[in-house]
Amino acid sequence: MKVVLLETIEGIGSVGQELKVKDGYARNFLIPKGLALMASDKNIKAFRDKIQSRIKSEAKSKEHAQKFAEQLESVSLNYSMKTGQEGKLFGSITPAQIFDSLKEKGFEVDKKKIVLPEPIRHVGTHEVTVRLYPGVSAQLKVEVSAENEE
């Protein structure tokens, strides 16, 4: 079934793009959620203005995400944790902890957008990716040091 996307869907396509998807996906997900329209001439003509306004708003959102990414990349998060031999942490640093630290610094990021293949378990500097928008992501520096025991 041919559809025209009304919103950008990561891994599928962007606003205004006409593409072919499986019938069930279109009927049961895309169309009921208002993410796409059947690609008939009548529908395209009727929603041309709506599609154009969505394209403009998505461009503004992408610009905003790029500015936010620049701000995020200047941030460095520091953690001091108890360690065992060879700098291995007792516990780990998870996306939830990174989310909380960013929130304390005044950055509102969706917890699901923090990409950490596996929790951080070693002392050192680590790069964490934060996906802000399709095609826009920020690299966040996370410094983990050993806690001084007295």
C-alpha positions in Angstrom: 0.0 0.0 0.0 1.3 3.4 -0.9 1.2 6.1 1.9 2.4 9.6 2.4 4.1 10.2 5.8 2.7 13.1 7.9 5.5 12.8 10.4 9.1 11.6 10.3 9.4 8.1 11.5 13.0 6.9 12.3 13.9 4.0 10.1 10.9 4.5 7.7 11.1 8.0 6.2 10.5 11.7 6.6 7.5 14.0 6.3 5.9 14.2 2.9 7.7 11.2 1.6 5.6 8.8 -0.4 6.5 5.1 0.1 5.2 1.6 -0.1 4.5 -0.3 3.2 2.7 -3.5 4.0 -1.0 -3.2 4.1 -1.4 -4.2 7.7 1.2 -1.8 8.9 -0.5 1.1 7.1 -4.1 0.1 8.2 -3.4 -0.9 11.8 -0.6 1.5 12.8 0.3 4.4 10.5 -3.1 5.6 9.4 -5.0 5.3 12.8 -2.2 7.1 14.6 -2.3 10.0 12.1 1.3 9.3 11.0 0.4 8.7 7.3 -2.3 8.9 4.6 -3.1 6.6 1.8 -1.3 8.1 -1.2 -4.3 8.8 -3.5 -4.4 12.1 -5.5 -7.4 13.2 -3.6 -5.7 12.8 -0.2 -2.5 14.4 -1.3 -4.3 17.4 -2.7 -6.5 17.7 0.5 -3.5 17.5 2.9 -0.8 19.3 0.8 -0.9 22.3 3.1 -0.8 20.1 6.2 2.2 18.3 4.8 4.0 21.5 4.0 3.4 22.9 7.4 4.7 19.7 9.0 7.9 19.9 6.8 8.5 23.4 8.0 7.9 22.6 11.7 10.2 19.5 11.4 13.0 21.7 10.0 12.6 24.1 13.0 12.7 21.1 15.4 15.8 19.8 13.7 17.5 23.2 14.1 16.5 23.3 17.7 17.8 19.8 18.2 21.2 20.7 16.6 21.6 23.7 18.9 20.7 21.6 21.9 23.2 19.0 20.8 25.9 21.6 20.8 25.0 22.6 24.3 25.0 19.0 25.5 28.4 18.3 23.9 30.0 21.0 26.1 28.7 19.2 29.2 30.9 16.7 31.1 29.5 14.4 33.8 31.8 13.3 36.6 31.2 10.3 38.8 33.2 9.1 41.8 32.6 5.5 42.6 34.1 2.7 44.7 36.4 0.5 42.7 38.0 -2.9 43.0 41.1 -4.2 41.3 42.1 -2.9 38.0 39.7 0.1 38.1 36.5 -2.1 37.9 33.5 -0.4 39.6 31.4 -1.8 42.4 28.1 -1.3 40.5 27.8 0.6 37.2 26.7 3.8 35.6 23.4 3.4 33.8 21.4 5.6 31.5 19.1 6.3 34.4 22.0 7.9 36.4 23.1 9.9 33.4 19.5 11.1 32.9 19.4 12.2 36.6 22.8 14.0 36.3 21.6 15.8 33.1 18.4 16.8 34.9 20.3 18.3 37.8 22.3 20.4 35.3 19.1 21.6 33.7 19.0 19.5 30.6 15.7 17.8 29.8 16.4 14.7 27.8 14.2 11.6 27.3 15.7 8.7 29.2 15.1 6.4 26.2 17.3 8.6 24.0 20.4 7.9 26.0 22.3 5.2 24.1 24.5 3.1 26.2 25.2 -0.3 24.7 26.1 -1.6 28.2 26.5 0.0 31.6 29.8 1.7 32.3 31.8 -0.6 34.7 35.4 0.8 34.5 37.2 4.0 35.6 38.0 6.4 32.7 36.5 8.7 30.2 33.5 7.3 28.2 31.5 8.6 25.3 27.8 8.3 25.6 25.5 9.1 22.6 22.2 11.0 23.2 19.8 10.8 20.2 17.9 14.0 20.1 16.1 13.8 16.7 16.4 11.6 13.7 19.8 12.4 12.3 20.8 14.5 15.2 22.8 13.2 18.2 25.2 14.5 20.8 28.3 12.8 22.2 28.4 13.3 26.0 31.6 12.9 28.0 31.3 10.8 31.1 34.3 10.8 33.5 34.4 8.0 36.1 37.1 8.2 38.8 37.9 6.0 41.8 36.5 7.2 45.1 39.2 8.0 47.7 39.0 5.8 50.7 40.4 7.0 54.0 
